[in-house]
Amino acid sequence: MKQCLLNENKVCDECGDCMRCDLDPNKLCDNCMKCIHTGAEYNAVEIDAIYESEDEEKALKEG
């Protein structure tokens, strides 16, 4: 089963909350990129882990 991207204790139920726009929560993301282009000198995204498969992800979370 696919886990929720926003709540690790919830199974994905296709609610669509993960597709909400960060700037306007009443809108679904349409990839306009306005949230990325902030005028900052640089933007960064912190990556906690990279999983090669769902099995690897489950094993690391359980263990």
PDB file with one MODEL, atoms N, CA, C and O in Angstrom:
MODEL        1
ATOM      1  N   MET A   1       0.822  -1.188   0.000  1.00  0.00           N
ATOM      2  CA  MET A   1       0.000   0.000   0.000  1.00  0.00           C
ATOM      3  C   MET A   1       0.868   1.255   0.000  1.00  0.00           C
ATOM      4  O   MET A   1       1.956   1.276   0.575  1.00  0.00           O
ATOM      5  N   LYS A   2       0.377   2.272  -0.639  1.00  0.00           N
ATOM      6  CA  LYS A   2       1.091   3.534  -0.745  1.00  0.00           C
ATOM      7  C   LYS A   2       0.806   4.388   0.496  1.00  0.00           C
ATOM      8  O   LYS A   2      -0.345   4.544   0.903  1.00  0.00           O
ATOM      9  N   GLN A   3       1.873   4.936   1.090  1.00  0.00           N
ATOM     10  CA  GLN A   3       1.736   5.777   2.275  1.00  0.00           C
ATOM     11  C   GLN A   3       1.441   7.219   1.868  1.00  0.00           C
ATOM     12  O   GLN A   3       1.823   7.661   0.785  1.00  0.00           O
ATOM     13  N   CYS A   4       0.771   7.928   2.734  1.00  0.00           N
ATOM     14  CA  CYS A   4       0.482   9.346   2.546  1.00  0.00           C
ATOM     15  C   CYS A   4       1.802  10.120   2.564  1.00  0.00           C
ATOM     16  O   CYS A   4       2.683   9.825   3.372  1.00  0.00           O
ATOM     17  N   LEU A   5       1.939  11.094   1.690  1.00  0.00           N
ATOM     18  CA  LEU A   5       3.151  11.911   1.635  1.00  0.00           C
ATOM     19  C   LEU A   5       3.210  12.924   2.773  1.00  0.00           C
ATOM     20  O   LEU A   5       4.296  13.363   3.151  1.00  0.00           O
ATOM     21  N   LEU A   6       2.067  13.298   3.318  1.00  0.00           N
ATOM     22  CA  LEU A   6       2.015  14.330   4.351  1.00  0.00           C
ATOM     23  C   LEU A   6       1.909  13.769   5.758  1.00  0.00           C
ATOM     24  O   LEU A   6       2.235  14.460   6.723  1.00  0.00           O
ATOM     25  N   ASN A   7       1.454  12.519   5.892  1.00  0.00           N
ATOM     26  CA  ASN A   7       1.280  11.901   7.200  1.00  0.00           C
ATOM     27  C   ASN A   7       1.792  10.466   7.129  1.00  0.00           C
ATOM     28  O   ASN A   7       1.141   9.603   6.541  1.00  0.00           O
ATOM     29  N   GLU A   8       2.940  10.213   7.718  1.00  0.00           N
ATOM     30  CA  GLU A   8       3.556   8.883   7.604  1.00  0.00           C
ATOM     31  C   GLU A   8       2.771   7.786   8.302  1.00  0.00           C
ATOM     32  O   GLU A   8       3.051   6.605   8.095  1.00  0.00           O
ATOM     33  N   ASN A   9       1.793   8.149   9.125  1.00  0.00           N
ATOM     34  CA  ASN A   9       0.980   7.153   9.827  1.00  0.00           C
ATOM     35  C   ASN A   9      -0.318   6.856   9.098  1.00  0.00           C
ATOM     36  O   ASN A   9      -1.179   6.162   9.638  1.00  0.00           O
ATOM     37  N   LYS A  10      -0.478   7.364   7.884  1.00  0.00           N
ATOM     38  CA  LYS A  10      -1.723   7.219   7.134  1.00  0.00           C
ATOM     39  C   LYS A  10      -1.447   6.560   5.789  1.00  0.00           C
ATOM     40  O   LYS A  10      -0.443   6.851   5.139  1.00  0.00           O
ATOM     41  N   VAL A  11      -2.337   5.679   5.383  1.00  0.00           N
ATOM     42  CA  VAL A  11      -2.267   5.075   4.064  1.00  0.00           C
ATOM     43  C   VAL A  11      -2.907   6.064   3.084  1.00  0.00           C
ATOM     44  O   VAL A  11      -3.916   6.692   3.404  1.00  0.00           O
ATOM     45  N   CYS A  12      -2.327   6.198   1.910  1.00  0.00           N
ATOM     46  CA  CYS A  12      -2.861   7.121   0.899  1.00  0.00           C
ATOM     47  C   CYS A  12      -4.295   6.744   0.558  1.00  0.00           C
ATOM     48  O   CYS A  12      -4.582   5.600   0.203  1.00  0.00           O
ATOM     49  N   ASP A  13      -5.200   7.726   0.672  1.00  0.00           N
ATOM     50  CA  ASP A  13      -6.599   7.499   0.314  1.00  0.00           C
ATOM     51  C   ASP A  13      -7.025   8.423  -0.834  1.00  0.00           C
ATOM     52  O   ASP A  13      -8.212   8.667  -1.051  1.00  0.00           O
ATOM     53  N   GLU A  14      -6.013   8.933  -1.566  1.00  0.00           N
ATOM     54  CA  GLU A  14      -6.248   9.784  -2.729  1.00  0.00           C
ATOM     55  C   GLU A  14      -7.048  11.041  -2.387  1.00  0.00           C
ATOM     56  O   GLU A  14      -7.859  11.494  -3.194  1.00  0.00           O
ATOM     57  N   CYS A  15      -6.828  11.609  -1.195  1.00  0.00           N
ATOM     58  CA  CYS A  15      -7.571  12.800  -0.761  1.00  0.00           C
ATOM     59  C   CYS A  15      -7.174  14.046  -1.549  1.00  0.00           C
ATOM     60  O   CYS A  15      -7.966  14.982  -1.661  1.00  0.00           O
ATOM     61  N   GLY A  16      -5.955  14.071  -2.096  1.00  0.00           N
ATOM     62  CA  GLY A  16      -5.500  15.187  -2.907  1.00  0.00           C
ATOM     63  C   GLY A  16      -4.824  16.298  -2.130  1.00  0.00           C
ATOM     64  O   GLY A  16      -4.393  17.279  -2.736  1.00  0.00           O
ATOM     65  N   ASP A  17      -4.712  16.186  -0.805  1.00  0.00           N
ATOM     66  CA  ASP A  17      -4.075  17.230  -0.005  1.00  0.00           C
ATOM     67  C   ASP A  17      -2.626  17.468  -0.421  1.00  0.00           C
ATOM     68  O   ASP A  17      -2.138  18.593  -0.328  1.00  0.00           O
ATOM     69  N   CYS A  18      -1.940  16.435  -0.873  1.00  0.00           N
ATOM     70  CA  CYS A  18      -0.544  16.584  -1.289  1.00  0.00           C
ATOM     71  C   CYS A  18      -0.423  17.351  -2.601  1.00  0.00           C
ATOM     72  O   CYS A  18       0.676  17.762  -2.972  1.00  0.00           O
ATOM     73  N   MET A  19      -1.508  17.546  -3.294  1.00  0.00           N
ATOM     74  CA  MET A  19      -1.493  18.279  -4.565  1.00  0.00           C
ATOM     75  C   MET A  19      -1.976  19.720  -4.416  1.00  0.00           C
ATOM     76  O   MET A  19      -2.155  20.410  -5.419  1.00  0.00           O
ATOM     77  N   ARG A  20      -2.191  20.186  -3.188  1.00  0.00           N
ATOM     78  CA  ARG A  20      -2.634  21.559  -2.950  1.00  0.00           C
ATOM     79  C   ARG A  20      -1.482  22.524  -3.193  1.00  0.00           C
ATOM     80  O   ARG A  20      -0.326  22.213  -2.905  1.00  0.00           O
ATOM     81  N   CYS A  21      -1.805  23.688  -3.723  1.00  0.00           N
ATOM     82  CA  CYS A  21      -0.827  24.743  -3.965  1.00  0.00           C
ATOM     83  C   CYS A  21      -0.328  25.285  -2.631  1.00  0.00           C
ATOM     84  O   CYS A  21      -1.128  25.531  -1.729  1.00  0.00           O
ATOM     85  N   ASP A  22       0.985  25.473  -2.494  1.00  0.00           N
ATOM     86  CA  ASP A  22       1.561  26.018  -1.266  1.00  0.00           C
ATOM     87  C   ASP A  22       1.169  27.481  -1.068  1.00  0.00           C
ATOM     88  O   ASP A  22       1.066  27.943   0.068  1.00  0.00           O
ATOM     89  N   LEU A  23       0.953  28.201  -2.142  1.00  0.00           N
ATOM     90  CA  LEU A  23       0.634  29.628  -2.047  1.00  0.00           C
ATOM     91  C   LEU A  23      -0.865  29.893  -1.936  1.00  0.00           C
ATOM     92  O   LEU A  23      -1.276  30.890  -1.342  1.00  0.00           O
ATOM     93  N   ASP A  24      -1.686  29.006  -2.507  1.00  0.00           N
ATOM     94  CA  ASP A  24      -3.146  29.150  -2.461  1.00  0.00           C
ATOM     95  C   ASP A  24      -3.758  27.780  -2.194  1.00  0.00           C
ATOM     96  O   ASP A  24      -4.002  27.025  -3.135  1.00  0.00           O
ATOM     97  N   PRO A  25      -4.014  27.443  -0.923  1.00  0.00           N
ATOM     98  CA  PRO A  25      -4.522  26.112  -0.572  1.00  0.00           C
ATOM     99  C   PRO A  25      -5.882  25.762  -1.195  1.00  0.00           C
ATOM    100  O   PRO A  25      -6.302  24.606  -1.147  1.00  0.00           O
ATOM    101  N   ASN A  26      -6.560  26.739  -1.769  1.00  0.00           N
ATOM    102  CA  ASN A  26      -7.841  26.462  -2.431  1.00  0.00           C
ATOM    103  C   ASN A  26      -7.645  25.961  -3.862  1.00  0.00           C
ATOM    104  O   ASN A  26      -8.610  25.575  -4.522  1.00  0.00           O
ATOM    105  N   LYS A  27      -6.403  25.966  -4.339  1.00  0.00           N
ATOM    106  CA  LYS A  27      -6.080  25.597  -5.715  1.00  0.00           C
ATOM    107  C   LYS A  27      -5.232  24.323  -5.734  1.00  0.00           C
ATOM    108  O   LYS A  27      -4.376  24.126  -4.872  1.00  0.00           O
ATOM    109  N   LEU A  28      -5.476  23.472  -6.713  1.00  0.00           N
ATOM    110  CA  LEU A  28      -4.605  22.322  -6.929  1.00  0.00           C
ATOM    111  C   LEU A  28      -3.368  22.784  -7.682  1.00  0.00           C
ATOM    112  O   LEU A  28      -3.442  23.677  -8.526  1.00  0.00           O
ATOM    113  N   CYS A  29      -2.241  22.178  -7.376  1.00  0.00           N
ATOM    114  CA  CYS A  29      -0.990  22.535  -8.030  1.00  0.00           C
ATOM    115  C   CYS A  29      -1.109  22.335  -9.537  1.00  0.00           C
ATOM    116  O   CYS A  29      -1.539  21.281 -10.006  1.00  0.00           O
ATOM    117  N   ASP A  30      -0.719  23.373 -10.292  1.00  0.00           N
ATOM    118  CA  ASP A  30      -0.695  23.264 -11.753  1.00  0.00           C
ATOM    119  C   ASP A  30       0.726  23.467 -12.296  1.00  0.00           C
ATOM    120  O   ASP A  30       0.926  23.749 -13.478  1.00  0.00           O
ATOM    121  N   ASN A  31       1.703  23.313 -11.395  1.00  0.00           N
ATOM    122  CA  ASN A  31       3.124  23.438 -11.745  1.00  0.00           C
ATOM    123  C   ASN A  31       3.470  24.807 -12.322  1.00  0.00           C
ATOM    124  O   ASN A  31       4.278  24.905 -13.246  1.00  0.00           O
ATOM    125  N   CYS A  32       2.865  25.862 -11.782  1.00  0.00           N
ATOM    126  CA  CYS A  32       3.160  27.214 -12.254  1.00  0.00           C
ATOM    127  C   CYS A  32       4.544  27.675 -11.806  1.00  0.00           C
ATOM    128  O   CYS A  32       5.104  28.600 -12.393  1.00  0.00           O
ATOM    129  N   MET A  33       5.101  27.045 -10.777  1.00  0.00           N
ATOM    130  CA  MET A  33       6.446  27.299 -10.253  1.00  0.00           C
ATOM    131  C   MET A  33       6.576  28.620  -9.502  1.00  0.00           C
ATOM    132  O   MET A  33       7.696  29.015  -9.178  1.00  0.00           O
ATOM    133  N   LYS A  34       5.490  29.312  -9.215  1.00  0.00           N
ATOM    134  CA  LYS A  34       5.561  30.568  -8.463  1.00  0.00           C
ATOM    135  C   LYS A  34       6.127  30.338  -7.065  1.00  0.00           C
ATOM    136  O   LYS A  34       6.760  31.234  -6.507  1.00  0.00           O
ATOM    137  N   CYS A  35       5.914  29.164  -6.491  1.00  0.00           N
ATOM    138  CA  CYS A  35       6.442  28.856  -5.162  1.00  0.00           C
ATOM    139  C   CYS A  35       7.952  28.663  -5.183  1.00  0.00           C
ATOM    140  O   CYS A  35       8.604  28.799  -4.148  1.00  0.00           O
ATOM    141  N   ILE A  36       8.516  28.350  -6.339  1.00  0.00           N
ATOM    142  CA  ILE A  36       9.949  28.129  -6.485  1.00  0.00           C
ATOM    143  C   ILE A  36      10.682  29.434  -6.789  1.00  0.00           C
ATOM    144  O   ILE A  36      11.759  29.685  -6.248  1.00  0.00           O
ATOM    145  N   HIS A  37      10.101  30.261  -7.651  1.00  0.00           N
ATOM    146  CA  HIS A  37      10.734  31.507  -8.090  1.00  0.00           C
ATOM    147  C   HIS A  37      10.422  32.626  -7.092  1.00  0.00           C
ATOM    148  O   HIS A  37       9.475  33.393  -7.269  1.00  0.00           O
ATOM    149  N   THR A  38      11.235  32.696  -6.047  1.00  0.00           N
ATOM    150  CA  THR A  38      10.991  33.657  -4.968  1.00  0.00           C
ATOM    151  C   THR A  38      11.913  34.864  -5.035  1.00  0.00           C
ATOM    152  O   THR A  38      11.773  35.784  -4.229  1.00  0.00           O
ATOM    153  N   GLY A  39      12.843  34.886  -5.969  1.00  0.00           N
ATOM    154  CA  GLY A  39      13.799  35.975  -6.050  1.00  0.00           C
ATOM    155  C   GLY A  39      15.020  35.760  -5.174  1.00  0.00           C
ATOM    156  O   GLY A  39      15.912  36.607  -5.128  1.00  0.00           O
ATOM    157  N   ALA A  40      15.065  34.630  -4.477  1.00  0.00           N
ATOM    158  CA  ALA A  40      16.212  34.324  -3.628  1.00  0.00           C
ATOM    159  C   ALA A  40      17.427  34.018  -4.497  1.00  0.00           C
ATOM    160  O   ALA A  40      17.292  33.629  -5.657  1.00  0.00           O
ATOM    161  N   GLU A  41      18.608  34.199  -3.924  1.00  0.00           N
ATOM    162  CA  GLU A  41      19.845  33.922  -4.658  1.00  0.00           C
ATOM    163  C   GLU A  41      19.931  32.447  -5.055  1.00  0.00           C
ATOM    164  O   GLU A  41      20.426  32.118  -6.133  1.00  0.00           O
ATOM    165  N   TYR A  42      19.452  31.572  -4.188  1.00  0.00           N
ATOM    166  CA  TYR A  42      19.381  30.153  -4.514  1.00  0.00           C
ATOM    167  C   TYR A  42      18.276  29.517  -3.690  1.00  0.00           C
ATOM    168  O   TYR A  42      17.887  30.053  -2.652  1.00  0.00           O
ATOM    169  N   ASN A  43      17.770  28.385  -4.141  1.00  0.00           N
ATOM    170  CA  ASN A  43      16.764  27.607  -3.425  1.00  0.00           C
ATOM    171  C   ASN A  43      17.372  26.252  -3.096  1.00  0.00           C
ATOM    172  O   ASN A  43      18.233  25.762  -3.826  1.00  0.00           O
ATOM    173  N   ALA A  44      16.928  25.643  -1.999  1.00  0.00           N
ATOM    174  CA  ALA A  44      17.459  24.343  -1.607  1.00  0.00           C
ATOM    175  C   ALA A  44      16.319  23.432  -1.164  1.00  0.00           C
ATOM    176  O   ALA A  44      15.310  23.883  -0.623  1.00  0.00           O
ATOM    177  N   VAL A  45      16.506  22.174  -1.404  1.00  0.00           N
ATOM    178  CA  VAL A  45      15.575  21.146  -0.962  1.00  0.00           C
ATOM    179  C   VAL A  45      16.390  20.126  -0.188  1.00  0.00           C
ATOM    180  O   VAL A  45      17.372  19.591  -0.704  1.00  0.00           O
ATOM    181  N   GLU A  46      15.989  19.852   1.045  1.00  0.00           N
ATOM    182  CA  GLU A  46      16.690  18.858   1.852  1.00  0.00           C
ATOM    183  C   GLU A  46      16.130  17.477   1.533  1.00  0.00           C
ATOM    184  O   GLU A  46      14.918  17.268   1.578  1.00  0.00           O
ATOM    185  N   ILE A  47      17.007  16.545   1.212  1.00  0.00           N
ATOM    186  CA  ILE A  47      16.614  15.172   0.891  1.00  0.00           C
ATOM    187  C   ILE A  47      17.015  14.283   2.059  1.00  0.00           C
ATOM    188  O   ILE A  47      18.193  14.192   2.405  1.00  0.00           O
ATOM    189  N   ASP A  48      16.028  13.629   2.662  1.00  0.00           N
ATOM    190  CA  ASP A  48      16.285  12.747   3.800  1.00  0.00           C
ATOM    191  C   ASP A  48      16.815  11.390   3.371  1.00  0.00           C
ATOM    192  O   ASP A  48      17.696  10.826   4.020  1.00  0.00           O
ATOM    193  N   ALA A  49      16.270  10.863   2.263  1.00  0.00           N
ATOM    194  CA  ALA A  49      16.675   9.535   1.810  1.00  0.00           C
ATOM    195  C   ALA A  49      16.230   9.334   0.369  1.00  0.00           C
ATOM    196  O   ALA A  49      15.329  10.018  -0.117  1.00  0.00           O
ATOM    197  N   ILE A  50      16.867   8.396  -0.301  1.00  0.00           N
ATOM    198  CA  ILE A  50      16.482   7.993  -1.647  1.00  0.00           C
ATOM    199  C   ILE A  50      16.235   6.491  -1.602  1.00  0.00           C
ATOM    200  O   ILE A  50      17.109   5.719  -1.206  1.00  0.00           O
ATOM    201  N   TYR A  51      15.052   6.091  -2.006  1.00  0.00           N
ATOM    202  CA  TYR A  51      14.673   4.682  -1.987  1.00  0.00           C
ATOM    203  C   TYR A  51      14.651   4.144  -3.405  1.00  0.00           C
ATOM    204  O   TYR A  51      14.038   4.740  -4.291  1.00  0.00           O
ATOM    205  N   GLU A  52      15.310   3.033  -3.619  1.00  0.00           N
ATOM    206  CA  GLU A  52      15.340   2.395  -4.922  1.00  0.00           C
ATOM    207  C   GLU A  52      14.043   1.649  -5.212  1.00  0.00           C
ATOM    208  O   GLU A  52      13.672   1.464  -6.371  1.00  0.00           O
ATOM    209  N   SER A  53      13.346   1.218  -4.140  1.00  0.00           N
ATOM    210  CA  SER A  53      12.084   0.494  -4.311  1.00  0.00           C
ATOM    211  C   SER A  53      11.226   0.688  -3.066  1.00  0.00           C
ATOM    212  O   SER A  53      11.714   1.146  -2.033  1.00  0.00           O
ATOM    213  N   GLU A  54       9.949   0.340  -3.168  1.00  0.00           N
ATOM    214  CA  GLU A  54       9.054   0.437  -2.024  1.00  0.00           C
ATOM    215  C   GLU A  54       9.470  -0.530  -0.920  1.00  0.00           C
ATOM    216  O   GLU A  54       9.293  -0.238   0.263  1.00  0.00           O
ATOM    217  N   ASP A  55      10.019  -1.677  -1.301  1.00  0.00           N
ATOM    218  CA  ASP A  55      10.470  -2.654  -0.303  1.00  0.00           C
ATOM    219  C   ASP A  55      11.614  -2.092   0.532  1.00  0.00           C
ATOM    220  O   ASP A  55      11.645  -2.276   1.749  1.00  0.00           O
ATOM    221  N   GLU A  56      12.546  -1.414  -0.112  1.00  0.00           N
ATOM    222  CA  GLU A  56      13.667  -0.809   0.589  1.00  0.00           C
ATOM    223  C   GLU A  56      13.168   0.273   1.554  1.00  0.00           C
ATOM    224  O   GLU A  56      13.651   0.381   2.681  1.00  0.00           O
ATOM    225  N   GLU A  57      12.211   1.059   1.104  1.00  0.00           N
ATOM    226  CA  GLU A  57      11.635   2.106   1.950  1.00  0.00           C
ATOM    227  C   GLU A  57      10.979   1.495   3.195  1.00  0.00           C
ATOM    228  O   GLU A  57      11.196   1.965   4.311  1.00  0.00           O
ATOM    229  N   LYS A  58      10.185   0.455   2.995  1.00  0.00           N
ATOM    230  CA  LYS A  58       9.523  -0.219   4.120  1.00  0.00           C
ATOM    231  C   LYS A  58      10.537  -0.791   5.096  1.00  0.00           C
ATOM    232  O   LYS A  58      10.382  -0.646   6.308  1.00  0.00           O
ATOM    233  N   ALA A  59      11.577  -1.441   4.576  1.00  0.00           N
ATOM    234  CA  ALA A  59      12.588  -2.058   5.434  1.00  0.00           C
ATOM    235  C   ALA A  59      13.303  -1.017   6.276  1.00  0.00           C
ATOM    236  O   ALA A  59      13.561  -1.253   7.456  1.00  0.00           O
ATOM    237  N   LEU A  60      13.631   0.136   5.693  1.00  0.00           N
ATOM    238  CA  LEU A  60      14.330   1.185   6.437  1.00  0.00           C
ATOM    239  C   LEU A  60      13.429   1.829   7.489  1.00  0.00           C
ATOM    240  O   LEU A  60      13.894   2.185   8.572  1.00  0.00           O
ATOM    241  N   LYS A  61      12.141   1.980   7.174  1.00  0.00           N
ATOM    242  CA  LYS A  61      11.206   2.586   8.121  1.00  0.00           C
ATOM    243  C   LYS A  61      10.912   1.658   9.292  1.00  0.00           C
ATOM    244  O   LYS A  61      10.744   2.108  10.426  1.00  0.00           O
ATOM    245  N   GLU A  62      10.849   0.341   9.004  1.00  0.00           N
ATOM    246  CA  GLU A  62      10.534  -0.634  10.050  1.00  0.00           C
ATOM    247  C   GLU A  62      11.725  -0.926  10.941  1.00  0.00           C
ATOM    248  O   GLU A  62      11.569  -1.351  12.086  1.00  0.00           O
ATOM    249  N   GLY A  63      12.893  -0.698  10.419  1.00  0.00           N
ATOM    250  CA  GLY A  63      13.965  -1.170  11.093  1.00  0.00           C
ATOM    251  C   GLY A  63      15.073  -0.725  11.757  1.00  0.00           C
ATOM    252  O   GLY A  63      15.853  -1.531  12.265  1.00  0.00           O
TER     253      GLY A  63
ENDMDL
END
